[in-house]
C-alpha cells in the first residue's frame, strides 16, 4: 500500500472515532498514536494530523458543501464511513492545493470501496466530482 494511502486510512479511522464518540480531535489523535499498531514516519504522521485537524477545523464549511452537493441526502443520515470519507476528501479538494484533485477523489473512492457498502464508491465519486467542478475548477 502506498504511504499516503495508508495515511488517509489512518485519518479516516480517527475521523470515524471523533464522529461516533464525539471525542476531541487532539484526544482522538493522541489515543490513536498511543494505541495503534500503525507505523508511519514523522512526515506521514504530520500528514495524518493535518488531514484530521484541518477536517475538524473546517467541519461546518465541509458539511455545508457536502450537503449542498449530495442531493436528496441529509448529512446525519449518511453512513458514518461515507460521511467521513467525503469530509476528508472535501478538505483535500478545498484546502490542500498541492494535492491534485484527481488524486484526492480517486483515493476517496478506494476508501469507500474498501470500507463502505457496495454503492459507496459511486456515491462518493458523484459528490466529490460536483464539489470539484463547482468549487475547485471555477477558481
N, CA, C and O atoms as CSV, one atom per row, in Angstrom:
chain,resi,resn,atom,element,x,y,z
A,1,UNK,N,N,0.842,-1.172,0.000
A,1,UNK,CA,C,0.000,0.000,0.000
A,1,UNK,C,C,0.894,1.245,0.000
A,1,UNK,O,O,1.909,1.307,0.694
A,2,UNK,N,N,0.487,2.222,-0.794
A,2,UNK,CA,C,1.260,3.455,-0.854
A,2,UNK,C,C,1.172,4.188,0.474
A,2,UNK,O,O,0.200,4.045,1.217
A,3,UNK,N,N,2.203,4.976,0.761
A,3,UNK,CA,C,2.302,5.621,2.070
A,3,UNK,C,C,1.166,6.603,2.340
A,3,UNK,O,O,0.574,6.576,3.419
A,4,UNK,N,N,0.854,7.469,1.378
A,4,UNK,CA,C,-0.209,8.448,1.606
A,4,UNK,C,C,-1.586,7.778,1.653
A,4,UNK,O,O,-2.490,8.263,2.333
A,5,UNK,N,N,-1.741,6.686,0.944
A,5,UNK,CA,C,-2.986,5.919,1.031
A,5,UNK,C,C,-3.160,5.399,2.452
A,5,UNK,O,O,-4.239,5.491,3.037
A,6,UNK,N,N,-2.085,4.857,2.986
A,6,UNK,CA,C,-2.094,4.359,4.363
A,6,UNK,C,C,-2.393,5.504,5.337
A,6,UNK,O,O,-3.160,5.330,6.284
A,7,UNK,N,N,-1.797,6.651,5.107
A,7,UNK,CA,C,-2.038,7.809,5.970
A,7,UNK,C,C,-3.509,8.233,5.917
A,7,UNK,O,O,-4.094,8.574,6.946
A,8,UNK,N,N,-4.100,8.214,4.733
A,8,UNK,CA,C,-5.527,8.569,4.607
A,8,UNK,C,C,-6.406,7.563,5.349
A,8,UNK,O,O,-7.413,7.947,5.944
A,9,UNK,N,N,-6.043,6.300,5.320
A,9,UNK,CA,C,-6.791,5.290,6.077
A,9,UNK,C,C,-6.728,5.595,7.566
A,9,UNK,O,O,-7.736,5.500,8.268
A,10,UNK,N,N,-5.558,5.957,8.043
A,10,UNK,CA,C,-5.416,6.321,9.457
A,10,UNK,C,C,-6.274,7.533,9.784
A,10,UNK,O,O,-6.958,7.552,10.808
A,11,UNK,N,N,-6.243,8.541,8.926
A,11,UNK,CA,C,-7.055,9.745,9.147
A,11,UNK,C,C,-8.538,9.392,9.177
A,11,UNK,O,O,-9.283,9.917,10.004
A,12,UNK,N,N,-8.969,8.514,8.286
A,12,UNK,CA,C,-10.372,8.094,8.261
A,12,UNK,C,C,-10.749,7.403,9.572
A,12,UNK,O,O,-11.821,7.664,10.120
A,13,UNK,N,N,-9.901,6.547,10.068
A,13,UNK,CA,C,-10.179,5.857,11.327
A,13,UNK,C,C,-10.331,6.851,12.476
A,13,UNK,O,O,-11.204,6.697,13.331
A,14,UNK,N,N,-9.487,7.852,12.488
A,14,UNK,CA,C,-9.541,8.863,13.551
A,14,UNK,C,C,-10.804,9.708,13.406
A,14,UNK,O,O,-11.487,9.975,14.394
A,15,UNK,N,N,-11.117,10.129,12.181
A,15,UNK,CA,C,-12.340,10.909,11.958
A,15,UNK,C,C,-13.581,10.102,12.317
A,15,UNK,O,O,-14.542,10.651,12.856
A,16,UNK,N,N,-13.568,8.827,12.027
A,16,UNK,CA,C,-14.675,7.944,12.397
A,16,UNK,C,C,-14.850,7.937,13.915
A,16,UNK,O,O,-15.964,8.067,14.423
A,17,UNK,N,N,-13.740,7.784,14.626
A,17,UNK,CA,C,-13.793,7.777,16.092
A,17,UNK,C,C,-14.358,9.091,16.623
A,17,UNK,O,O,-15.201,9.089,17.520
A,18,UNK,N,N,-13.901,10.199,16.078
A,18,UNK,CA,C,-14.386,11.507,16.515
A,18,UNK,C,C,-15.884,11.624,16.271
A,18,UNK,O,O,-16.622,12.106,17.130
A,19,UNK,N,N,-16.326,11.188,15.112
A,19,UNK,CA,C,-17.742,11.291,14.752
A,19,UNK,C,C,-18.625,10.420,15.645
A,19,UNK,O,O,-19.692,10.855,16.080
A,20,UNK,N,N,-18.192,9.220,15.911
A,20,UNK,CA,C,-19.010,8.268,16.664
A,20,UNK,C,C,-18.993,8.555,18.166
A,20,UNK,O,O,-20.004,8.370,18.844
A,21,UNK,N,N,-17.849,9.005,18.687
A,21,UNK,CA,C,-17.716,9.171,20.142
A,21,UNK,C,C,-17.766,10.624,20.597
A,21,UNK,O,O,-17.768,10.895,21.798
A,22,UNK,N,N,-17.805,11.558,19.657
A,22,UNK,CA,C,-17.741,12.988,19.982
A,22,UNK,C,C,-16.445,13.356,20.702
A,22,UNK,O,O,-16.413,14.299,21.494
A,23,UNK,N,N,-15.389,12.614,20.425
A,23,UNK,CA,C,-14.086,12.909,21.021
A,23,UNK,C,C,-13.528,14.197,20.435
A,23,UNK,O,O,-13.881,14.588,19.323
A,24,UNK,N,N,-12.672,14.838,21.176
A,24,UNK,CA,C,-11.942,15.990,20.659
A,24,UNK,C,C,-10.846,15.478,19.728
A,24,UNK,O,O,-10.302,14.394,19.936
A,25,UNK,N,N,-10.531,16.254,18.715
A,25,UNK,CA,C,-9.527,15.828,17.729
A,25,UNK,C,C,-8.187,15.526,18.393
A,25,UNK,O,O,-7.561,14.510,18.089
A,26,UNK,N,N,-7.744,16.394,19.292
A,26,UNK,CA,C,-6.452,16.169,19.958
A,26,UNK,C,C,-6.444,14.867,20.748
A,26,UNK,O,O,-5.458,14.130,20.730
A,27,UNK,N,N,-7.550,14.586,21.442
A,27,UNK,CA,C,-7.637,13.342,22.218
A,27,UNK,C,C,-7.647,12.129,21.299
A,27,UNK,O,O,-6.965,11.138,21.564
A,28,UNK,N,N,-8.422,12.205,20.215
A,28,UNK,CA,C,-8.501,11.081,19.274
A,28,UNK,C,C,-7.141,10.818,18.632
A,28,UNK,O,O,-6.730,9.666,18.495
A,29,UNK,N,N,-6.448,11.879,18.240
A,29,UNK,CA,C,-5.114,11.708,17.652
A,29,UNK,C,C,-4.151,11.098,18.664
A,29,UNK,O,O,-3.429,10.155,18.342
A,30,UNK,N,N,-4.135,11.627,19.877
A,30,UNK,CA,C,-3.227,11.128,20.914
A,30,UNK,C,C,-3.505,9.643,21.184
A,30,UNK,O,O,-2.575,8.841,21.275
A,31,UNK,N,N,-4.782,9.283,21.312
A,31,UNK,CA,C,-5.127,7.879,21.568
A,31,UNK,C,C,-4.765,6.983,20.394
A,31,UNK,O,O,-4.274,5.870,20.582
A,32,UNK,N,N,-5.008,7.467,19.197
A,32,UNK,CA,C,-4.695,6.650,18.023
A,32,UNK,C,C,-3.207,6.337,17.969
A,32,UNK,O,O,-2.814,5.184,17.786
A,33,UNK,N,N,-2.382,7.366,18.130
A,33,UNK,CA,C,-0.938,7.135,18.039
A,33,UNK,C,C,-0.420,6.332,19.230
A,33,UNK,O,O,0.558,5.597,19.091
A,34,UNK,N,N,-1.047,6.456,20.389
A,34,UNK,CA,C,-0.594,5.723,21.571
A,34,UNK,C,C,-0.943,4.240,21.502
A,34,UNK,O,O,-0.163,3.397,21.945
A,35,UNK,N,N,-2.119,3.917,20.943
A,35,UNK,CA,C,-2.593,2.538,20.989
A,35,UNK,C,C,-2.612,1.816,19.652
A,35,UNK,O,O,-2.888,0.618,19.598
A,36,UNK,N,N,-2.328,2.519,18.594
A,36,UNK,CA,C,-2.376,1.920,17.270
A,36,UNK,C,C,-1.087,1.178,16.967
A,36,UNK,O,O,-0.013,1.525,17.459
A,37,UNK,N,N,-1.220,0.171,16.163
A,37,UNK,CA,C,-0.035,-0.551,15.697
A,37,UNK,C,C,0.435,-0.020,14.345
A,37,UNK,O,O,1.335,-0.590,13.728
A,38,UNK,N,N,-0.179,1.079,13.886
A,38,UNK,CA,C,0.201,1.689,12.624
A,38,UNK,C,C,1.611,2.247,12.760
A,38,UNK,O,O,1.939,2.894,13.756
A,39,UNK,N,N,2.438,1.995,11.759
A,39,UNK,CA,C,3.797,2.539,11.792
A,39,UNK,C,C,3.974,3.477,10.607
A,39,UNK,O,O,4.049,3.052,9.454
A,40,UNK,N,N,4.037,4.752,10.924
A,40,UNK,CA,C,4.236,5.780,9.911
A,40,UNK,C,C,5.410,6.646,10.327
A,40,UNK,O,O,5.651,6.871,11.513
A,41,UNK,N,N,6.127,7.121,9.335
A,41,UNK,CA,C,7.217,8.026,9.668
A,41,UNK,C,C,6.651,9.393,10.053
A,41,UNK,O,O,5.453,9.636,9.911
A,42,UNK,N,N,7.502,10.265,10.530
A,42,UNK,CA,C,7.077,11.568,11.041
A,42,UNK,C,C,6.348,12.376,9.978
A,42,UNK,O,O,5.345,13.023,10.279
A,43,UNK,N,N,6.834,12.350,8.740
A,43,UNK,CA,C,6.195,13.107,7.668
A,43,UNK,C,C,4.756,12.643,7.436
A,43,UNK,O,O,3.860,13.467,7.248
A,44,UNK,N,N,4.535,11.336,7.450
A,44,UNK,CA,C,3.186,10.813,7.238
A,44,UNK,C,C,2.288,11.037,8.453
A,44,UNK,O,O,1.091,11.278,8.298
A,45,UNK,N,N,2.851,10.960,9.656
A,45,UNK,CA,C,2.062,11.294,10.845
A,45,UNK,C,C,1.615,12.753,10.772
A,45,UNK,O,O,0.481,13.079,11.119
A,46,UNK,N,N,2.503,13.615,10.323
A,46,UNK,CA,C,2.142,15.027,10.172
A,46,UNK,C,C,1.042,15.199,9.135
A,46,UNK,O,O,0.155,16.035,9.306
A,47,UNK,N,N,1.091,14.410,8.052
A,47,UNK,CA,C,0.050,14.454,7.029
A,47,UNK,C,C,-1.296,14.012,7.621
A,47,UNK,O,O,-2.326,14.638,7.372
A,48,UNK,N,N,-1.276,12.939,8.398
A,48,UNK,CA,C,-2.498,12.471,9.063
A,48,UNK,C,C,-3.037,13.566,9.980
A,48,UNK,O,O,-4.229,13.873,9.952
A,49,UNK,N,N,-2.173,14.144,10.779
A,49,UNK,CA,C,-2.589,15.201,11.702
A,49,UNK,C,C,-3.167,16.392,10.947
A,49,UNK,O,O,-4.158,16.977,11.385
A,50,UNK,N,N,-2.565,16.758,9.825
A,50,UNK,CA,C,-3.077,17.854,9.002
A,50,UNK,C,C,-4.468,17.519,8.477
A,50,UNK,O,O,-5.371,18.355,8.523
A,51,UNK,N,N,-4.640,16.301,7.981
A,51,UNK,CA,C,-5.946,15.892,7.459
A,51,UNK,C,C,-7.021,15.919,8.547
A,51,UNK,O,O,-8.112,16.450,8.337
A,52,UNK,N,N,-6.711,15.356,9.687
A,52,UNK,CA,C,-7.704,15.273,10.764
A,52,UNK,C,C,-8.007,16.666,11.322
A,52,UNK,O,O,-9.171,17.057,11.411
A,53,UNK,N,N,-6.978,17.407,11.695
A,53,UNK,CA,C,-7.195,18.723,12.302
A,53,UNK,C,C,-7.830,19.698,11.310
A,53,UNK,O,O,-8.699,20.486,11.682
A,54,UNK,N,N,-7.402,19.644,10.062
A,54,UNK,CA,C,-7.980,20.522,9.042
A,54,UNK,C,C,-9.434,20.191,8.776
A,54,UNK,O,O,-10.261,21.086,8.601
A,55,UNK,N,N,-9.745,18.912,8.746
A,55,UNK,CA,C,-11.136,18.498,8.533
A,55,UNK,C,C,-12.014,18.965,9.684
A,55,UNK,O,O,-13.096,19.508,9.461
A,56,UNK,N,N,-11.561,18.757,10.901
A,56,UNK,CA,C,-12.357,19.151,12.068
A,56,UNK,C,C,-12.469,20.674,12.160
A,56,UNK,O,O,-13.538,21.198,12.471
A,57,UNK,N,N,-11.387,21.377,11.895
A,57,UNK,CA,C,-11.405,22.844,11.963
A,57,UNK,C,C,-12.398,23.435,10.959
A,57,UNK,O,O,-13.042,24.444,11.246
A,58,UNK,N,N,-12.524,22.825,9.809
A,58,UNK,CA,C,-13.375,23.336,8.734
A,58,UNK,C,C,-14.659,22.531,8.568
A,58,UNK,O,O,-15.286,22.571,7.509
A,59,UNK,N,N,-15.047,21.809,9.597
A,59,UNK,CA,C,-16.164,20.871,9.513
A,59,UNK,C,C,-17.460,21.521,9.031
A,59,UNK,O,O,-18.161,20.948,8.196
A,60,UNK,N,N,-17.786,22.694,9.537
A,60,UNK,CA,C,-19.038,23.338,9.128
A,60,UNK,C,C,-19.061,23.651,7.637
A,60,UNK,O,O,-20.063,23.411,6.964
A,61,UNK,N,N,-17.966,24.184,7.124
A,61,UNK,CA,C,-17.886,24.506,5.691
A,61,UNK,C,C,-17.918,23.233,4.860
A,61,UNK,O,O,-18.599,23.173,3.836
A,62,UNK,N,N,-17.185,22.218,5.297
A,62,UNK,CA,C,-17.164,20.945,4.568
A,62,UNK,C,C,-18.556,20.322,4.543
A,62,UNK,O,O,-19.021,19.864,3.499
A,63,UNK,N,N,-19.213,20.308,5.691
A,63,UNK,CA,C,-20.554,19.727,5.764
A,63,UNK,C,C,-21.557,20.501,4.912
A,63,UNK,O,O,-22.436,19.900,4.293
A,64,UNK,N,N,-21.435,21.817,4.874
A,64,UNK,CA,C,-22.315,22.625,4.021
A,64,UNK,C,C,-22.136,22.245,2.550
A,64,UNK,O,O,-23.111,22.080,1.817
A,65,UNK,N,N,-20.885,22.109,2.133
A,65,UNK,CA,C,-20.619,21.730,0.741
A,65,UNK,C,C,-21.127,20.336,0.432
A,65,UNK,O,O,-21.753,20.119,-0.606
A,66,UNK,N,N,-20.870,19.402,1.309
A,66,UNK,CA,C,-21.326,18.032,1.086
A,66,UNK,C,C,-22.856,17.995,1.026
A,66,UNK,O,O,-23.430,17.356,0.144
A,67,UNK,N,N,-23.507,18.675,1.959
A,67,UNK,CA,C,-24.974,18.701,1.980
A,67,UNK,C,C,-25.538,19.325,0.704
A,67,UNK,O,O,-26.547,18.863,0.170
A,68,UNK,N,N,-24.886,20.362,0.232
A,68,UNK,CA,C,-25.349,21.041,-0.977
A,68,UNK,C,C,-25.270,20.137,-2.210
A,68,UNK,O,O,-26.157,20.157,-3.063
A,69,UNK,N,N,-24.214,19.356,-2.291
A,69,UNK,CA,C,-23.987,18.543,-3.487
A,69,UNK,C,C,-24.483,17.105,-3.376
A,69,UNK,O,O,-24.556,16.405,-4.386
A,70,UNK,N,N,-24.819,16.657,-2.189
A,70,UNK,CA,C,-25.367,15.305,-2.010
A,70,UNK,C,C,-26.891,15.419,-2.065
A,70,UNK,O,O,-27.575,15.399,-1.042
A,71,UNK,N,N,-27.389,15.538,-3.273
A,71,UNK,CA,C,-28.815,15.752,-3.465
A,71,UNK,C,C,-29.628,14.611,-2.865
A,71,UNK,O,O,-29.281,13.438,-2.995
A,72,UNK,N,N,-30.703,14.984,-2.214
A,72,UNK,CA,C,-31.624,14.037,-1.595
A,72,UNK,C,C,-31.015,13.254,-0.429
A,72,UNK,O,O,-31.540,12.211,-0.038
A,73,UNK,N,N,-29.917,13.751,0.118
A,73,UNK,CA,C,-29.288,13.109,1.270
A,73,UNK,C,C,-29.120,14.124,2.379
A,73,UNK,O,O,-28.644,15.232,2.135
A,74,UNK,N,N,-29.497,13.769,3.582
A,74,UNK,CA,C,-29.206,14.581,4.753
A,74,UNK,C,C,-27.923,14.040,5.364
A,74,UNK,O,O,-27.741,12.829,5.485
A,75,UNK,N,N,-27.048,14.943,5.742
A,75,UNK,CA,C,-25.729,14.547,6.230
A,75,UNK,C,C,-25.821,13.558,7.396
A,75,UNK,O,O,-25.086,12.570,7.418
A,76,UNK,N,N,-26.689,13.801,8.341
A,76,UNK,CA,C,-26.776,12.930,9.518
A,76,UNK,C,C,-27.355,11.553,9.187
A,76,UNK,O,O,-27.274,10.639,10.007
A,77,UNK,N,N,-27.933,11.397,8.003
A,77,UNK,CA,C,-28.481,10.101,7.617
A,77,UNK,C,C,-27.528,9.291,6.740
A,77,UNK,O,O,-27.799,8.131,6.432
A,78,UNK,N,N,-26.417,9.901,6.341
A,78,UNK,CA,C,-25.414,9.177,5.549
A,78,UNK,C,C,-24.706,8.158,6.437
A,78,UNK,O,O,-24.571,8.374,7.642
A,79,UNK,N,N,-24.259,7.064,5.861
A,79,UNK,CA,C,-23.422,6.153,6.642
A,79,UNK,C,C,-22.198,6.897,7.179
A,79,UNK,O,O,-21.618,7.728,6.480
A,80,UNK,N,N,-21.813,6.602,8.405
A,80,UNK,CA,C,-20.716,7.312,9.063
A,80,UNK,C,C,-19.430,7.243,8.227
A,80,UNK,O,O,-18.709,8.234,8.117
A,81,UNK,N,N,-19.149,6.100,7.651
A,81,UNK,CA,C,-17.941,5.948,6.838
A,81,UNK,C,C,-18.002,6.874,5.630
A,81,UNK,O,O,-17.054,7.615,5.372
A,82,UNK,N,N,-19.096,6.839,4.894
A,82,UNK,CA,C,-19.222,7.685,3.699
A,82,UNK,C,C,-19.093,9.158,4.057
A,82,UNK,O,O,-18.403,9.915,3.374
A,83,UNK,N,N,-19.759,9.555,5.127
A,83,UNK,CA,C,-19.729,10.950,5.558
A,83,UNK,C,C,-18.302,11.399,5.858
A,83,UNK,O,O,-17.907,12.503,5.482
A,84,UNK,N,N,-17.535,10.557,6.526
A,84,UNK,CA,C,-16.170,10.940,6.892
A,84,UNK,C,C,-15.195,10.852,5.728
A,84,UNK,O,O,-14.228,11.612,5.673
A,85,UNK,N,N,-15.431,9.950,4.811
A,85,UNK,CA,C,-14.621,9.923,3.583
A,85,UNK,C,C,-14.874,11.203,2.797
A,85,UNK,O,O,-13.933,11.815,2.292
A,86,UNK,N,N,-16.122,11.610,2.691
A,86,UNK,CA,C,-16.455,12.846,1.981
A,86,UNK,C,C,-15.834,14.061,2.662
A,86,UNK,O,O,-15.310,14.947,1.986
A,87,UNK,N,N,-15.884,14.110,3.962
A,87,UNK,CA,C,-15.280,15.227,4.693
A,87,UNK,C,C,-13.782,15.294,4.452
A,87,UNK,O,O,-13.234,16.358,4.164
A,88,UNK,N,N,-13.131,14.157,4.570
A,88,UNK,CA,C,-11.684,14.083,4.375
A,88,UNK,C,C,-11.293,14.533,2.971
A,88,UNK,O,O,-10.397,15.361,2.805
A,89,UNK,N,N,-11.956,13.993,1.981
A,89,UNK,CA,C,-11.622,14.326,0.589
A,89,UNK,C,C,-12.012,15.759,0.245
A,89,UNK,O,O,-11.293,16.436,-0.489
A,90,UNK,N,N,-13.138,16.227,0.767
A,90,UNK,CA,C,-13.531,17.618,0.518
A,90,UNK,C,C,-12.511,18.567,1.126
A,90,UNK,O,O,-12.212,19.609,0.543
A,91,UNK,N,N,-11.975,18.222,2.289
A,91,UNK,CA,C,-10.915,19.041,2.882
A,91,UNK,C,C,-9.717,19.112,1.946
A,91,UNK,O,O,-9.176,20.190,1.701
A,92,UNK,N,N,-9.306,17.968,1.428
A,92,UNK,CA,C,-8.178,17.955,0.489
A,92,UNK,C,C,-8.480,18.816,-0.734
A,92,UNK,O,O,-7.648,19.621,-1.154
A,93,UNK,N,N,-9.663,18.647,-1.300
A,93,UNK,CA,C,-10.035,19.394,-2.508
A,93,UNK,C,C,-10.045,20.903,-2.271
A,93,UNK,O,O,-9.557,21.671,-3.099
A,94,UNK,N,N,-10.598,21.316,-1.150
A,94,UNK,CA,C,-10.810,22.737,-0.914
A,94,UNK,C,C,-9.635,23.452,-0.255
A,94,UNK,O,O,-9.505,24.669,-0.382
A,95,UNK,N,N,-8.780,22.716,0.447
A,95,UNK,CA,C,-7.744,23.379,1.244
A,95,UNK,C,C,-6.310,22.940,0.954
A,95,UNK,O,O,-5.375,23.645,1.334
A,96,UNK,N,N,-6.113,21.819,0.305
A,96,UNK,CA,C,-4.747,21.348,0.049
A,96,UNK,C,C,-4.451,21.410,-1.447
A,96,UNK,O,O,-4.569,20.412,-2.158
A,97,UNK,N,N,-4.074,22.571,-1.901
A,97,UNK,CA,C,-3.882,22.790,-3.337
A,97,UNK,C,C,-2.675,22.050,-3.912
A,97,UNK,O,O,-2.536,21.948,-5.131
A,98,UNK,N,N,-1.800,21.533,-3.044
A,98,UNK,CA,C,-0.639,20.791,-3.545
A,98,UNK,C,C,-0.986,19.351,-3.920
A,98,UNK,O,O,-0.153,18.644,-4.487
A,99,UNK,N,N,-2.207,18.911,-3.608
A,99,UNK,CA,C,-2.644,17.561,-3.972
A,99,UNK,C,C,-3.588,17.689,-5.161
A,99,UNK,O,O,-4.602,18.380,-5.066
A,100,UNK,N,N,-3.276,17.036,-6.279
A,100,UNK,CA,C,-4.172,17.120,-7.438
A,100,UNK,C,C,-5.571,16.606,-7.096
A,100,UNK,O,O,-5.699,15.563,-6.454
A,101,UNK,N,N,-6.616,17.318,-7.512
A,101,UNK,CA,C,-7.987,16.890,-7.203
A,101,UNK,C,C,-8.278,15.451,-7.609
A,101,UNK,O,O,-8.977,14.730,-6.897
A,102,UNK,N,N,-7.743,15.037,-8.747
A,102,UNK,CA,C,-7.979,13.665,-9.212
A,102,UNK,C,C,-7.455,12.643,-8.202
A,102,UNK,O,O,-8.071,11.598,-7.992
A,103,UNK,N,N,-6.325,12.948,-7.585
A,103,UNK,CA,C,-5.750,12.050,-6.587
A,103,UNK,C,C,-6.663,11.966,-5.366
A,103,UNK,O,O,-6.960,10.876,-4.878
A,104,UNK,N,N,-7.102,13.118,-4.881
A,104,UNK,CA,C,-7.993,13.141,-3.706
A,104,UNK,C,C,-9.267,12.348,-3.961
A,104,UNK,O,O,-9.709,11.578,-3.109
A,105,UNK,N,N,-9.847,12.539,-5.127
A,105,UNK,CA,C,-11.093,11.838,-5.464
A,105,UNK,C,C,-10.852,10.335,-5.607
A,105,UNK,O,O,-11.611,9.532,-5.065
A,106,UNK,N,N,-9.810,9.953,-6.326
A,106,UNK,CA,C,-9.523,8.525,-6.506
A,106,UNK,C,C,-9.227,7.822,-5.179
A,106,UNK,O,O,-9.672,6.698,-4.947
A,107,UNK,N,N,-8.481,8.490,-4.326
A,107,UNK,CA,C,-8.182,7.907,-3.008
A,107,UNK,C,C,-9.470,7.737,-2.197
A,107,UNK,O,O,-9.651,6.722,-1.524
A,108,UNK,N,N,-10.361,8.729,-2.261
A,108,UNK,CA,C,-11.631,8.647,-1.536
A,108,UNK,C,C,-12.494,7.505,-2.064
A,108,UNK,O,O,-13.123,6.784,-1.290
A,109,UNK,N,N,-12.518,7.348,-3.376
A,109,UNK,CA,C,-13.298,6.251,-3.974
A,109,UNK,C,C,-12.766,4.906,-3.489
A,109,UNK,O,O,-13.543,4.015,-3.147
A,110,UNK,N,N,-11.465,4.763,-3.459
A,110,UNK,CA,C,-10.874,3.498,-2.995
A,110,UNK,C,C,-11.182,3.246,-1.525
A,110,UNK,O,O,-11.455,2.109,-1.138
A,111,UNK,N,N,-11.143,4.300,-0.694
A,111,UNK,CA,C,-11.530,4.141,0.708
A,111,UNK,C,C,-12.987,3.705,0.820
A,111,UNK,O,O,-13.328,2.834,1.620
A,112,UNK,N,N,-13.836,4.321,0.010
A,112,UNK,CA,C,-15.267,3.980,0.034
A,112,UNK,C,C,-15.493,2.537,-0.398
A,112,UNK,O,O,-16.318,1.836,0.188
A,113,UNK,N,N,-14.775,2.093,-1.408
A,113,UNK,CA,C,-14.920,0.704,-1.857
A,113,UNK,C,C,-14.450,-0.275,-0.784
A,113,UNK,O,O,-15.033,-1.345,-0.607
A,114,UNK,N,N,-13.396,0.100,-0.075
A,114,UNK,CA,C,-12.830,-0.788,0.938
A,114,UNK,C,C,-13.657,-0.811,2.227
A,114,UNK,O,O,-13.867,-1.876,2.808
A,115,UNK,N,N,-14.123,0.353,2.675
A,115,UNK,CA,C,-14.766,0.447,3.980
A,115,UNK,C,C,-16.278,0.663,3.926
A,115,UNK,O,O,-16.967,0.436,4.921
A,116,UNK,N,N,-16.798,1.093,2.789
A,116,UNK,CA,C,-18.233,1.368,2.679
A,116,UNK,C,C,-18.998,0.183,2.144
A,116,UNK,O,O,-18.488,-0.937,2.091
A,117,UNK,N,N,-20.234,0.443,1.745
A,117,UNK,CA,C,-21.030,-0.634,1.156
A,117,UNK,C,C,-20.827,-0.679,-0.360
A,117,UNK,O,O,-19.971,0.031,-0.888
A,118,UNK,N,N,-21.585,-1.486,-1.044
A,118,UNK,CA,C,-21.326,-1.726,-2.463
A,118,UNK,C,C,-21.492,-0.492,-3.343
A,118,UNK,O,O,-20.862,-0.412,-4.398
A,119,UNK,N,N,-22.310,0.460,-2.950
A,119,UNK,CA,C,-22.520,1.664,-3.755
A,119,UNK,C,C,-21.781,2.893,-3.236
A,119,UNK,O,O,-21.916,3.978,-3.800
A,120,UNK,N,N,-21.012,2.737,-2.182
A,120,UNK,CA,C,-20.329,3.884,-1.587
A,120,UNK,C,C,-19.358,4.565,-2.541
A,120,UNK,O,O,-19.272,5.793,-2.569
A,121,UNK,N,N,-18.636,3.787,-3.313
A,121,UNK,CA,C,-17.669,4.365,-4.258
A,121,UNK,C,C,-18.339,5.284,-5.263
A,121,UNK,O,O,-17.835,6.369,-5.553
A,122,UNK,N,N,-19.476,4.849,-5.795
A,122,UNK,CA,C,-20.213,5.669,-6.770
A,122,UNK,C,C,-20.750,6.944,-6.117
A,122,UNK,O,O,-20.673,8.027,-6.696
A,123,UNK,N,N,-21.288,6.804,-4.919
A,123,UNK,CA,C,-21.842,7.942,-4.197
A,123,UNK,C,C,-20.752,8.974,-3.900
A,123,UNK,O,O,-20.928,10.163,-4.169
A,124,UNK,N,N,-19.638,8.522,-3.351
A,124,UNK,CA,C,-18.514,9.409,-3.022
A,124,UNK,C,C,-17.996,10.090,-4.278
A,124,UNK,O,O,-17.724,11.291,-4.268
A,125,UNK,N,N,-17.859,9.341,-5.347
A,125,UNK,CA,C,-17.389,9.905,-6.615
A,125,UNK,C,C,-18.312,11.015,-7.107
A,125,UNK,O,O,-17.847,12.078,-7.517
A,126,UNK,N,N,-19.610,10.770,-7.066
A,126,UNK,CA,C,-20.577,11.750,-7.576
A,126,UNK,C,C,-20.525,13.049,-6.779
A,126,UNK,O,O,-20.505,14.133,-7.364
A,127,UNK,N,N,-20.501,12.952,-5.462
A,127,UNK,CA,C,-20.497,14.159,-4.626
A,127,UNK,C,C,-19.185,14.918,-4.789
A,127,UNK,O,O,-19.195,16.139,-4.952
A,128,UNK,N,N,-18.073,14.220,-4.749
A,128,UNK,CA,C,-16.775,14.896,-4.852
A,128,UNK,C,C,-16.559,15.505,-6.231
A,128,UNK,O,O,-15.944,16.565,-6.351
A,129,UNK,N,N,-17.059,14.843,-7.272
A,129,UNK,CA,C,-16.938,15.397,-8.616
A,129,UNK,C,C,-17.691,16.724,-8.720
A,129,UNK,O,O,-17.215,17.663,-9.359
A,130,UNK,N,N,-18.857,16.799,-8.095
A,130,UNK,CA,C,-19.630,18.053,-8.102
A,130,UNK,C,C,-18.890,19.151,-7.335
A,130,UNK,O,O,-18.842,20.298,-7.780
A,131,UNK,N,N,-18.322,18.804,-6.195
A,131,UNK,CA,C,-17.551,19.784,-5.419
A,131,UNK,C,C,-16.363,20.273,-6.243
A,131,UNK,O,O,-16.081,21.470,-6.295
A,132,UNK,N,N,-15.674,19.338,-6.882
A,132,UNK,CA,C,-14.521,19.711,-7.705
A,132,UNK,C,C,-14.921,20.661,-8.825
A,132,UNK,O,O,-14.285,21.697,-9.023
A,133,UNK,N,N,-15.964,20.312,-9.550
A,133,UNK,CA,C,-16.372,21.139,-10.688
A,133,UNK,C,C,-16.816,22.531,-10.270
A,133,UNK,O,O,-16.481,23.516,-10.928
A,134,UNK,N,N,-17.559,22.618,-9.189
A,134,UNK,CA,C,-18.112,23.907,-8.780
A,134,UNK,C,C,-17.135,24.741,-7.966
A,134,UNK,O,O,-17.071,25.958,-8.135
A,135,UNK,N,N,-16.367,24.095,-7.078
A,135,UNK,CA,C,-15.537,24.834,-6.127
A,135,UNK,C,C,-14.066,24.922,-6.520
A,135,UNK,O,O,-13.414,25.934,-6.263
A,136,UNK,N,N,-13.544,23.875,-7.137
A,136,UNK,CA,C,-12.109,23.832,-7.439
A,136,UNK,C,C,-11.838,24.315,-8.853
A,136,UNK,O,O,-10.974,25.168,-9.058
A,137,UNK,N,N,-12.564,23.782,-9.836
A,137,UNK,CA,C,-12.321,24.147,-11.229
A,137,UNK,C,C,-12.689,25.587,-11.528
A,137,UNK,O,O,-12.156,26.178,-12.467
A,138,UNK,N,N,-13.591,26.161,-10.745
A,138,UNK,CA,C,-14.039,27.524,-11.014
A,138,UNK,C,C,-13.118,28.581,-10.420
A,138,UNK,O,O,-13.332,29.774,-10.636
A,139,UNK,N,N,-12.097,28.164,-9.677
A,139,UNK,CA,C,-11.152,29.142,-9.085
A,139,UNK,C,C,-10.281,29.785,-10.135
A,139,UNK,O,O,-9.439,30.623,-9.810
